[in-house]
Amino acid sequence: MIGPLPLIAGSLGLLFFFAAVMYSLVPAGDLPSFFPGFEADSAQFHVKHAIGSFVIALVLFAFAWRQVFSRERR
């Protein structure tokens, strides 16, 4: 059985992956207003935000994967 920690980490990983996709494909003026980096009427893309969100997503996915496979060995 998978515990709650890997499920939470995996869910947060999906959330950050979605944010990375949004930051890389949507200009700052078209982002939802609750996203950090939203700037009205801006055509700029937030590349650093996208890279940071992607790295956080990878770390969360790796943590969840590690938690799942370390429990199977016990």
N, C-alpha and C positions, 0 to 999 in steps of 0.2 A: 504494500500500500504506500502511496506517495503521501508524504506529510504536507502540511500547509505551506511551509517555507518555500519549497521549490515551485509550488503553484503560484504563490504571490510573486516570486522573482520572475517566473516566466511571463506572468501577466504584465508586470511592470516592464519587462523586456519588450513585449509586443507594443506597449504604449509608447516607449521611447523609440522603437523602430518606426512606428507610424509618424511620430514627430519628426524623425530624421527625413522621412520621405516628404512630409509636408514642407519642411524647411528647404529641401533641395528642389522641389518642383513648383512651389507657389511663391510669387513675389511677396515682399513684406507688406505691401498695401492690401493684399488679398487674403492674408492670414486671418484666422479667427482672432477677435480682439483679446481673448484670454491667453494667447500664446505670447511668451516673451519675445520681443523683437518686432512686434506689430508696429508699423509706421504707416499712418494713413497716406494714401497717394504716393507710395514709394514703389519703384520698380526693381529695387535691389533684392538680391537673394541672400539669405543668411547662410553662407557656406560653413562658417565656424560653428554655428548652432547645429547644423546638420551633422557635421563630423563629430561634435561632442555628443549629440544624442545617439548617433550610431555606435560610438565607442561604449557608452553607458549600456546600450541594449546588448552589445556583445558580452560585456562583463556580467550582466544579469543572466543572460542565457547560459554562459559558462558556469556560473554559480549554481543555477538550477540543475544543469546537467550533472555537475559534480555531486550535488546533494542526492540526486536520484540514484546514481551509480555507486555512491559510497554506501548507501543503505542496502543495496542488493548484495553486497559482499559480506555483510554481517550475518 
